[in-house]
C-alpha cells in the first residue's frame, strides 16, 4: 500500500492546527461565532478521518477503511458548509467595516477560502473517481490537508517564527506574507512527493496548483478592486442561500465522484460490474 507513514504526516498537520489556533480560537472558545465552531469541528473531523483511513488500510482493517469511506460522504458537505460559514462571517465584517484590518484584508481572506473550497471539491471528486487506483485515490485524499495548512502555520510564523517572513511587508499585509510563505512551503513539499513517483503524482500537482494560486491571489487581493466589489456584493446575499449552496456542492461532488468512478482499466466503475461494496474507498 502507498504512503504507509501518511498518518504521521496528517497527525503533524493536526498538531500544527492546534498550535496555530490555540491563541485565537481555543483560549477564546466561548466568545467566537458559531461559524468558527462548525469550521473547527468539521475540519478537525476531516483530518481525523483521513488519519483513520490511512491507518486502517495499512493495518489490514479493510472494513473500518470502508466505513470511514462511507462516513466521508456525510462529513464532506458539512466540511464545505463550515468553509462557507467562515466566508460569510468575513463578508459580514467586511461589509460593516468592522476594523481597518478586515477592511483591507477581508477580500483576501474570503477569496482564499473560496479557492480552498474549489481545491477540496476537486480533490475529493478525483479521490472518488479514481478509487480503483490505490495510489491516485490515496494521493488525492492525503493532499486535502495541504490546502489549509497555511491557515494555522501562518499564525505560527507570525507568533513564533517571524524570521521566516522574508517578504517583509509592513502593517496588516504581514499576515498575507506569512500565508504566501506557508503556501510556498506546502508547494515545495507537494512537488517533492510528486518527483518521487511522477506516474502517480497527479494529486500533488493539483494541490500545488491550488496552494500557489491561493498564495498569489490572496497576496494581491488588497490591490484588486474587482475582488473588493465582488466581496461587497457577496455580503449582500442571504447567508441561508450560500450555506445551502455549500452543502449542495459537497453532496453533488460526492455523488459525481462516485458515479463517474474510473476502474484500473480506464473504464467507469459503472461499466465494470464492480459492486458498490467492493468499490468503496
Helices and strands as residue ranges (DSSP letters): H 6-20, G 26-31, H 34-58, H 62-95, H 100-129, H 134-147, H 149-160, G 162-164, H 173-196, G 198-200, H 202-221, H 225-235, H 239-259, G 269-271, H 276-279
